[in-house]
Amino acid sequence: MPLAGGEPRALTGDHALHGPVLSKDGTLAVDTRTSADAWPETEVLRRGPDGWRRVGVLPSVAEAPPFPVRLELTTVTASEGRRYAVALVRPRAWQPGRRLPVIVNVYGGPTSLTVRADQRQY
């Protein structure tokens, strides 16, 4: 949302989690983008007379796991109508229709968001 007021507008076109940090004087910004389908990437931006421009990108140097996480982010609706965010993580060899034991990890929400589009978390 513009600081001077007005309608909010999207700053990104993806569904990733962004963690922007601004310098004290407001001329530099560092934004770390994390998503379910890629490793984190940090972008450095500088504000000039024509707006923000990219100075550089700091890619993650972490070693990728030997196999991808089978992650599905979705929501479920409880009997009273309340919706909850859910992360389903399935084994690599999972097949539709096959019954498996379920491990439930309940967290202390609702103010603590732990279901995120970040494959490192799972």
DSSP file (Angstrom, degrees, kcal/mol; ACC not computed):
  #  RESIDUE AA STRUCTURE BP1 BP2  ACC     N-H-->O    O-->H-N    N-H-->O    O-->H-N    TCO  KAPPA ALPHA  PHI   PSI    X-CA   Y-CA   Z-CA
    1    1 A M              0   0    0      0, 0.0     6,-0.1     0, 0.0     5,-0.1   0.000 360.0 360.0 360.0 131.6    0.0    0.0    0.0
    2    2 A P    >   -     0   0    0      0, 0.0     3,-1.9     0, 0.0     0, 0.0  -0.334 360.0-131.4 -60.1 138.9    1.5    3.4   -0.9
    3    3 A L  T 3  S+     0   0    0      1,-0.3     3,-0.1    -2,-0.0     0, 0.0   0.792 107.9  57.4 -63.6 -27.2    2.6    5.3    2.2
    4    4 A A  T 3  S-     0   0    0      1,-0.3    -1,-0.3     0, 0.0     2,-0.1   0.432 120.5-104.8 -82.7   2.5    0.7    8.4    0.9
    5    5 A G    <   +     0   0    0     -3,-1.9    -1,-0.3     1,-0.1     2,-0.2  -0.419  68.0 110.3 102.0 179.3   -2.5    6.4    0.8
    6    6 A G  S    S-     0   0    0     -2,-0.1    -1,-0.1    -3,-0.1     0, 0.0  -0.533  71.5 -25.3 106.7-174.8   -4.5    4.9   -2.0
    7    7 A E        -     0   0    0     -2,-0.2     2,-0.1     1,-0.1    -2,-0.0  -0.447  65.8-111.7 -74.7 143.3   -5.2    1.4   -3.2
    8    8 A P        -     0   0    0      0, 0.0     2,-0.3     0, 0.0    -1,-0.1  -0.411  34.4-163.6 -69.0 152.7   -2.8   -1.4   -2.4
    9    9 A R        -     0   0    0     -2,-0.1     2,-0.2     0, 0.0     0, 0.0  -0.993  23.9-104.9-139.0 148.1   -0.9   -2.9   -5.4
   10   10 A A        -     0   0    0     -2,-0.3     3,-0.1     1,-0.1     0, 0.0  -0.480  22.5-169.3 -70.9 135.9    1.0   -6.1   -5.8
   11   11 A L  S    S+     0   0    0     -2,-0.2     2,-0.3     1,-0.1    -1,-0.1   0.630  74.0  34.9 -97.8 -18.9    4.8   -5.7   -5.8
   12   12 A T        -     0   0    0      2,-0.1    -1,-0.1     4,-0.1     6,-0.0  -0.904  64.6-145.0-131.1 161.0    5.5   -9.2   -7.0
   13   13 A G  S    S+     0   0    0     -2,-0.3     2,-0.2    -3,-0.1    -3,-0.0   0.167  73.1  77.9-110.4  17.4    3.8  -11.6   -9.3
   14   14 A D  S    S-     0   0    0      2,-0.1    -2,-0.1     1,-0.0    21,-0.0  -0.613  78.8-120.2-119.8 179.6    4.5  -14.9   -7.5
   15   15 A H  S    S+     0   0    0     -2,-0.2   102,-0.1     2,-0.1     2,-0.1   0.007  70.1 122.9-106.9  25.6    3.3  -16.8   -4.5
   16   16 A A        -     0   0    0     19,-0.1     2,-0.6     1,-0.1    19,-0.2  -0.356  68.9-107.4 -83.9 165.5    6.6  -16.8   -2.7
   17   17 A L  E     -A   34   0A   0     17,-3.2    17,-2.6   100,-0.4     2,-0.4  -0.850  36.8-160.5 -92.2 124.3    7.4  -15.5    0.7
   18   18 A H  E     -A   33   0A   0     -2,-0.6    15,-0.2    15,-0.2    13,-0.0  -0.863  14.0-168.6-109.7 141.9    9.4  -12.3    0.5
   19   19 A G  E     -A   32   0A   0     13,-1.6    13,-0.8    -2,-0.4     2,-0.1  -0.649  16.8-175.2-127.2  74.8   11.4  -10.9    3.4
   20   20 A P  E     -A   31   0A   0      0, 0.0     2,-0.4     0, 0.0    11,-0.2  -0.426   6.4-172.0 -76.3 146.5   12.4   -7.3    2.4
   21   21 A V  E     -A   30   0A   0      9,-2.1     9,-2.6    -2,-0.1     2,-0.3  -0.999   8.7-152.7-135.0 133.3   14.7   -5.2    4.5
   22   22 A L  E     -A   29   0A   0     -2,-0.4     7,-0.2     7,-0.2     2,-0.0  -0.810  19.4-115.8-106.4 146.7   15.4   -1.5    3.9
   23   23 A S    >   -     0   0    0      5,-2.6     3,-1.4    -2,-0.3    -1,-0.0  -0.343  36.0-105.1 -69.7 161.2   18.5    0.5    4.8
   24   24 A K  T 3  S+     0   0    0      1,-0.3    -1,-0.1     2,-0.1    -2,-0.0   0.851 122.6  46.4 -58.7 -35.8   18.1    3.3    7.3
   25   25 A D  T 3  S-     0   0    0      1,-0.0    -1,-0.3     3,-0.0    -2,-0.0   0.495 110.0-123.6 -88.1  -1.5   18.3    6.0    4.6
   26   26 A G  S <  S+     0   0    0     -3,-1.4    -2,-0.1     2,-0.2     3,-0.0   0.620  82.5 108.6  75.8  14.0   15.9    4.1    2.3
   27   27 A T  S    S+     0   0    0      1,-0.1    20,-3.2    19,-0.1     2,-0.4   0.660  72.6  48.6 -97.8 -16.8   18.2    3.9   -0.6
   28   28 A L  E     - B   0  46A   0     18,-0.2    -5,-2.6    24,-0.0     2,-0.4  -0.950  60.6-174.5-123.8 144.6   19.0    0.1   -0.5
   29   29 A A  E     -AB  22  45A   0     16,-2.4    16,-3.1    -2,-0.4     2,-0.4  -0.995   8.6-162.8-134.9 143.0   16.7   -2.8   -0.2
   30   30 A V  E     -AB  21  44A   0     -9,-2.6    -9,-2.1    -2,-0.4     2,-0.5  -0.994  11.2-172.7-125.2 123.0   17.5   -6.5    0.3
   31   31 A D  E     -AB  20  43A   0     12,-2.6    12,-2.8    -2,-0.4     2,-0.6  -0.966   9.5-159.7-123.0 119.3   14.7   -9.0   -0.5
   32   32 A T  E     -AB  19  42A   0    -13,-0.8   -13,-1.6    -2,-0.5     2,-0.5  -0.879  11.7-159.0 -99.1 121.1   15.0  -12.7    0.2
   33   33 A R  E     -AB  18  41A   0      8,-3.1     8,-1.9    -2,-0.6     2,-0.4  -0.870  11.2-179.1-104.2 127.2   12.5  -14.7   -1.8
   34   34 A T  E     +A   17   0A   0    -17,-2.6   -17,-3.2    -2,-0.5     2,-0.3  -0.989   7.6 165.5-127.2 133.5   11.6  -18.2   -0.6
   35   35 A S  E >   - B   0  38A   0      3,-0.8    84,-1.0    -2,-0.4     3,-0.6  -0.891  47.3-110.1-140.9 172.0    9.2  -20.6   -2.4
   36   36 A A  T 3  S+     0   0    0     -2,-0.3    82,-0.2    82,-0.3    35,-0.1   0.675 114.7  45.3 -75.8 -16.9    8.1  -24.2   -2.5
   37   37 A D  T 3  S+     0   0    0     80,-0.2     2,-0.3     1,-0.1    -1,-0.2   0.319 114.3  34.3-113.1   8.9    9.7  -24.8   -5.9
   38   38 A A  E <  S-B   35   0A   0     -3,-0.6    -3,-0.8     3,-0.0    81,-0.3  -0.991  80.4 -99.9-156.3 159.2   13.1  -23.2   -5.6
   39   39 A W  E     -     0   0A   0     -2,-0.3    21,-0.1     1,-0.1    -6,-0.1  -0.456  60.7 -78.5 -77.0 157.3   15.9  -22.5   -3.1
   40   40 A P  E     -     0   0A   0      0, 0.0    20,-1.1     0, 0.0     2,-0.4  -0.143  45.5-166.2 -58.6 150.0   16.0  -19.0   -1.6
   41   41 A E  E     -BC  33  59A   0     -8,-1.9    -8,-3.1    18,-0.2     2,-0.5  -0.999   8.3-149.5-138.6 135.2   17.4  -16.1   -3.6
   42   42 A T  E     -BC  32  58A   0     16,-2.1    16,-4.0    -2,-0.4     2,-0.4  -0.927  10.8-162.5-111.8 126.5   18.4  -12.7   -2.2
   43   43 A E  E     -BC  31  57A   0    -12,-2.8   -12,-2.6    -2,-0.5     2,-0.5  -0.889   6.0-151.3-109.6 134.7   18.0   -9.7   -4.5
   44   44 A V  E     -BC  30  56A   0     12,-2.9    11,-3.2    -2,-0.4    12,-1.5  -0.918  17.9-174.5-107.0 128.6   19.8   -6.3   -3.8
   45   45 A L  E     -BC  29  54A   0    -16,-3.1   -16,-2.4    -2,-0.5     2,-0.4  -0.920  12.4-155.7-124.6 147.4   18.1   -3.2   -5.0
   46   46 A R  E     -BC  28  53A   0      7,-2.6     7,-2.1    -2,-0.3     2,-0.5  -0.980  15.8-134.7-123.4 135.6   19.1    0.5   -5.1
   47   47 A R  E     + C   0  52A   0    -20,-3.2     5,-0.2    -2,-0.4    -2,-0.0  -0.781  34.5 162.3 -92.0 127.0   16.7    3.4   -5.2
   48   48 A G  E >   - C   0  51A   0      3,-2.7     3,-1.7    -2,-0.5     0, 0.0  -0.594  57.2 -75.2-127.6-170.1   17.6    6.1   -7.7
   49   49 A P  T 3  S+     0   0    0      0, 0.0     3,-0.1     0, 0.0    -2,-0.0   0.762 130.7  47.4 -63.3 -24.9   15.8    9.0   -9.4
   50   50 A D  T 3  S-     0   0    0      1,-0.4     2,-0.2     3,-0.0    -3,-0.0   0.236 121.7 -98.5-100.6  13.2   14.0    6.6  -11.8
   51   51 A G  E <   -C   48   0A   0     -3,-1.7    -3,-2.7     2,-0.0    -1,-0.4  -0.697  68.9 -15.8 106.9-160.7   12.9    4.2   -9.1
   52   52 A W  E     -C   47   0A   0     -2,-0.2     2,-0.3    -5,-0.2    -5,-0.2  -0.610  56.8-176.8 -86.0 139.3   14.3    0.9   -7.9
   53   53 A R  E     -C   46   0A   0     -7,-2.1    -7,-2.6    -2,-0.3     2,-0.3  -0.988  31.7-105.2-134.8 148.6   16.9   -1.0   -9.9
   54   54 A R  E     +C   45   0A   0     -2,-0.3    -9,-0.3    -9,-0.2     3,-0.1  -0.532  29.2 179.8 -73.5 129.2   18.5   -4.4   -9.3
   55   55 A V  E     -     0   0A   0    -11,-3.2     2,-0.3     1,-0.4   -10,-0.2   0.783  62.9 -41.3 -94.7 -38.3   22.1   -4.2   -8.2
   56   56 A G  E     -C   44   0A   0    -12,-1.5   -12,-2.9     2,-0.0     2,-0.4  -0.983  47.5-115.4-177.2 171.9   22.7   -7.9   -7.9
   57   57 A V  E     -C   43   0A   0     -2,-0.3   -14,-0.2   -14,-0.2    -3,-0.0  -0.990  12.3-156.8-128.1 134.9   21.4  -11.3   -6.9
   58   58 A L  E     -C   42   0A   0    -16,-4.0   -16,-2.1    -2,-0.4     3,-0.1  -0.877  20.3-158.4-110.4  97.2   22.8  -13.5   -4.1
   59   59 A P  E     -C   41   0A   0      0, 0.0   -18,-0.2     0, 0.0     2,-0.2  -0.326  28.0 -95.3 -73.4 157.9   21.8  -17.1   -4.9
   60   60 A S        -     0   0    0    -20,-1.1   -21,-0.1     1,-0.1   -19,-0.0  -0.494  27.4-164.3 -67.7 139.7   21.7  -19.8   -2.2
   61   61 A V        +     0   0    0     -2,-0.2    -1,-0.1    -3,-0.1     2,-0.1   0.237  47.9 125.3-107.9  10.6   24.9  -21.9   -2.1
   62   62 A A  S    S-     0   0    0      1,-0.1     2,-0.3     0, 0.0   -23,-0.1  -0.409  70.9-106.2 -68.0 145.3   23.3  -24.6    0.0
   63   63 A E        -     0   0    0     -2,-0.1    -1,-0.1     1,-0.1    -2,-0.1  -0.572  35.2-122.8 -73.2 131.2   23.5  -28.1   -1.5
   64   64 A A        -     0   0    0     -2,-0.3    -1,-0.1     1,-0.1    -3,-0.0  -0.433  31.3-101.8 -71.5 147.6   20.2  -29.3   -2.9
   65   65 A P        -     0   0    0      0, 0.0    -1,-0.1     0, 0.0     4,-0.0  -0.271  31.3-110.8 -66.1 160.3   18.7  -32.5   -1.4
   66   66 A P  S    S+     0   0    0      0, 0.0    -2,-0.1     0, 0.0    -3,-0.0   0.621 100.1  23.6 -71.0 -11.1   19.1  -35.6   -3.6
   67   67 A F  S    S-     0   0    0      0, 0.0     2,-0.1     0, 0.0    25,-0.0  -0.989  88.5-102.5-149.5 152.6   15.4  -35.8   -4.3
   68   68 A P        -     0   0    0      0, 0.0     2,-0.4     0, 0.0   -31,-0.0  -0.405  36.9-109.3 -76.1 154.1   12.5  -33.2   -4.3
   69   69 A V        -     0   0    0     -2,-0.1     2,-1.6     1,-0.1    50,-0.0  -0.659  21.9-132.3 -79.0 133.9   10.0  -33.0   -1.4
   70   70 A R  E     +D   90   0B   0     20,-0.6    20,-2.1    -2,-0.4     2,-0.4  -0.670  46.4 167.2 -87.1  84.9    6.5  -34.2   -2.4
   71   71 A L  E     -D   89   0B   0     -2,-1.6     2,-0.4    18,-0.2    18,-0.2  -0.855  23.2-176.7-110.3 132.5    4.8  -31.2   -0.9
   72   72 A E  E     -D   88   0B   0     16,-2.3    16,-2.9    -2,-0.4     2,-0.5  -0.982   9.9-159.9-127.2 119.6    1.2  -30.1   -1.4
   73   73 A L  E     +D   87   0B   0     -2,-0.4     2,-0.2    14,-0.2    14,-0.2  -0.871  33.8 134.3 -98.8 126.9    0.0  -26.9    0.1
   74   74 A T  E     -D   86   0B   0     12,-2.6    12,-3.0    -2,-0.5     2,-0.3  -0.828  45.5-110.8-152.2-173.6   -3.8  -26.7    0.5
   75   75 A T  E     -D   85   0B   0     -2,-0.2     2,-0.3    10,-0.2    10,-0.2  -0.951  17.4-156.9-129.2 153.6   -6.6  -25.8    2.8
   76   76 A V  E     -D   84   0B   0      8,-2.2     8,-2.7    -2,-0.3     2,-0.5  -0.949  13.8-136.0-125.3 150.7   -9.2  -27.9    4.7
   77   77 A T  E     -D   83   0B   0     -2,-0.3     6,-0.2     6,-0.2     5,-0.1  -0.932  18.1-141.3-109.9 124.5  -12.5  -26.7    6.0
   78   78 A A    >   -     0   0    0      4,-3.0     3,-2.1    -2,-0.5     0, 0.0  -0.260  33.3 -96.7 -76.8 169.1  -13.6  -27.8    9.5
   79   79 A S  T 3  S+     0   0    0      1,-0.3    -1,-0.1     2,-0.1    -2,-0.0   0.794 124.8  54.8 -60.3 -30.0  -17.1  -28.8   10.3
   80   80 A E  T 3  S-     0   0    0      2,-0.1    -1,-0.3     1,-0.0    -2,-0.0   0.461 122.8-104.4 -84.1   0.5  -17.9  -25.3   11.7
   81   81 A G  S <  S+     0   0    0     -3,-2.1     2,-0.2     1,-0.3    -2,-0.1   0.340  74.4 138.4  98.4  -6.3  -16.7  -23.7    8.4
   82   82 A R        -     0   0    0     -5,-0.1    -4,-3.0     1,-0.0     2,-0.3  -0.533  45.7-136.8 -75.7 138.9  -13.3  -22.4    9.5
   83   83 A R  E     -D   77   0B   0     -6,-0.2     2,-0.4    -2,-0.2    -6,-0.2  -0.765  17.5-166.0 -99.5 142.0  -10.5  -22.9    7.0
   84   84 A Y  E     -D   76   0B   0     -8,-2.7    -8,-2.2    -2,-0.3     2,-0.3  -0.971  22.2-120.7-127.2 140.4   -7.0  -24.1    7.9
   85   85 A A  E     -D   75   0B   0     -2,-0.4     2,-0.4   -10,-0.2   -10,-0.2  -0.600  35.7-170.3 -76.1 139.2   -3.8  -24.1    5.9
   86   86 A V  E     -D   74   0B   0    -12,-3.0   -12,-2.6    -2,-0.3     2,-0.5  -0.991  19.2-157.7-136.7 139.8   -2.3  -27.6    5.5
   87   87 A A  E     -D   73   0B   0     -2,-0.4     2,-0.6   -14,-0.2   -14,-0.2  -0.980  12.3-162.5-115.3 119.8    1.0  -28.9    4.2
   88   88 A L  E     -D   72   0B   0    -16,-2.9   -16,-2.3    -2,-0.5     2,-0.5  -0.905   5.3-172.7-102.9 123.1    0.9  -32.5    3.0
   89   89 A V  E     -D   71   0B   0     -2,-0.6   -18,-0.2   -18,-0.2    -2,-0.0  -0.969   8.9-170.7-117.0 119.0    4.2  -34.2    2.7
   90   90 A R  E     -D   70   0B   0    -20,-2.1   -20,-0.6    -2,-0.5    -2,-0.0  -0.759  28.3 -98.6-109.5 153.9    4.1  -37.7    1.1
   91   91 A P    >   -     0   0    0      0, 0.0     3,-1.6     0, 0.0    -1,-0.1  -0.265  36.0-112.3 -63.6 157.4    6.8  -40.3    0.8
   92   92 A R  T 3  S+     0   0    0      1,-0.3    -2,-0.0   -25,-0.0   -23,-0.0   0.858 117.1  47.6 -59.3 -36.8    8.7  -40.5   -2.6
   93   93 A A  T 3  S+     0   0    0      2,-0.1    -1,-0.3     0, 0.0     0, 0.0   0.243  82.4 137.9 -91.9  13.7    7.2  -43.9   -3.4
   94   94 A W    <   -     0   0    0     -3,-1.6    -4,-0.1     1,-0.0     6,-0.0  -0.307  33.3-166.0 -63.4 141.5    3.6  -42.9   -2.6
   95   95 A Q    >   -     0   0    0      3,-0.1     3,-2.0     4,-0.0    -2,-0.1  -0.989  30.3 -98.9-128.6 139.1    0.9  -44.0   -4.9
   96   96 A P  T 3  S+     0   0    0      0, 0.0     3,-0.1     0, 0.0     0, 0.0  -0.262 109.4  24.1 -54.6 138.2   -2.7  -42.8   -5.1
   97   97 A G  T 3  S+     0   0    0      1,-0.3     2,-0.4     0, 0.0     0, 0.0   0.227  91.1 122.9  90.1 -13.6   -5.1  -45.1   -3.2
   98   98 A R    <   -     0   0    0     -3,-2.0     2,-0.3     1,-0.0    -1,-0.3  -0.692  60.0-131.9 -84.6 129.4   -2.4  -46.5   -1.0
   99   99 A R        +     0   0    0     -2,-0.4    -1,-0.0    -3,-0.1    -4,-0.0  -0.639  30.3 175.8 -84.1 135.5   -3.1  -46.1    2.7
  100  100 A L        -     0   0    0     -2,-0.3     2,-0.0    -6,-0.0    -6,-0.0  -0.936  36.1 -96.1-133.3 155.6   -0.3  -44.8    4.9
  101  101 A P        -     0   0    0      0, 0.0     2,-0.4     0, 0.0     0, 0.0  -0.376  41.4-132.1 -66.2 155.8    0.0  -43.9    8.5
  102  102 A V        -     0   0    0     -2,-0.0     2,-0.5     2,-0.0     0, 0.0  -0.935  12.7-159.8-116.6 133.0   -0.5  -40.1    9.3
  103  103 A I        -     0   0    0     -2,-0.4     2,-0.5     2,-0.0     0, 0.0  -0.961  14.1-158.5-108.5 123.2    1.8  -38.0   11.4
  104  104 A V        -     0   0    0     -2,-0.5     2,-0.6     2,-0.0    -2,-0.0  -0.887   8.7-167.8-106.8 129.1    0.0  -34.8   12.6
  105  105 A N        -     0   0    0     -2,-0.5     2,-0.4     2,-0.0    -2,-0.0  -0.904  10.6-169.9-116.0  99.8    2.0  -31.8   13.7
  106  106 A V        -     0   0    0     -2,-0.6     2,-0.2     2,-0.0    -2,-0.0  -0.746   6.0-162.3 -92.5 135.6   -0.3  -29.3   15.4
  107  107 A Y        -     0   0    0     -2,-0.4     2,-0.1     5,-0.1     6,-0.0  -0.630  31.8-101.3-113.7 173.6    1.2  -25.9   16.1
  108  108 A G  S    S+     0   0    0     -2,-0.2     3,-0.3     2,-0.0     5,-0.1   0.016  75.1 138.6 -86.7  27.8    0.1  -23.1   18.5
  109  109 A G        +     0   0    0      1,-0.2     4,-0.1     3,-0.2    -3,-0.0   0.248  35.7 107.1 -55.1-172.4   -1.6  -20.9   15.9
  110  110 A P  S    S+     0   0    0      0, 0.0    -1,-0.2     0, 0.0    -2,-0.0  -0.994 116.8  35.4 -89.1  -6.4   -3.6  -19.1   14.7
  111  111 A T  S    S+     0   0    0     -3,-0.3     2,-0.7     1,-0.1    -2,-0.1   0.546 108.1  74.8 -84.9  -4.0   -1.1  -16.2   15.0
  112  112 A S  S    S-     0   0    0     -5,-0.0     2,-0.7     2,-0.0    -3,-0.2  -0.870  71.6-159.3-110.5  98.4    1.8  -18.5   14.4
  113  113 A L        +     0   0    0     -2,-0.7    -2,-0.0     1,-0.2     3,-0.0  -0.674  27.5 155.0 -81.6 114.3    1.9  -19.3   10.6
  114  114 A T        +     0   0    0     -2,-0.7     2,-1.0   -29,-0.1    -1,-0.2   0.548  48.8  88.5-114.5 -12.6    4.0  -22.5   10.1
  115  115 A V        +     0   0    0      2,-0.1     2,-0.3   -30,-0.1    -1,-0.1  -0.781  62.7 158.1 -87.2 105.0    2.5  -23.7    6.8
  116  116 A R        -     0   0    0     -2,-1.0     2,-1.9     2,-0.2     5,-0.1  -0.897  56.0-111.6-131.2 156.6    4.7  -21.9    4.3
  117  117 A A  S    S+     0   0    0     -2,-0.3  -100,-0.4   -83,-0.2     2,-0.4  -0.504  78.3 116.4 -83.9  68.5    5.8  -22.3    0.7
  118  118 A D    >   -     0   0    0     -2,-1.9     3,-1.7   -82,-0.2     4,-0.4  -0.889  50.8-161.7-141.7 104.5    9.3  -23.2    1.7
  119  119 A Q  G >  S+     0   0    0    -84,-1.0     3,-1.0    -2,-0.4   -83,-0.1   0.731  87.8  67.9 -63.6 -22.1   10.6  -26.7    0.8
  120  120 A R  G 3  S+     0   0    0      1,-0.2    -1,-0.3     2,-0.2   -84,-0.0   0.785  91.5  63.1 -67.0 -24.7   13.5  -26.5    3.3
  121  121 A Q  G <         0   0    0     -3,-1.7    -1,-0.2     1,-0.2    -2,-0.2   0.703 360.0 360.0 -71.9 -20.5   10.9  -26.5    6.1
  122  122 A Y    <         0   0    0     -3,-1.0    -1,-0.2    -4,-0.4    -2,-0.2   0.395 360.0 360.0-113.2 360.0    9.7  -30.0    5.2
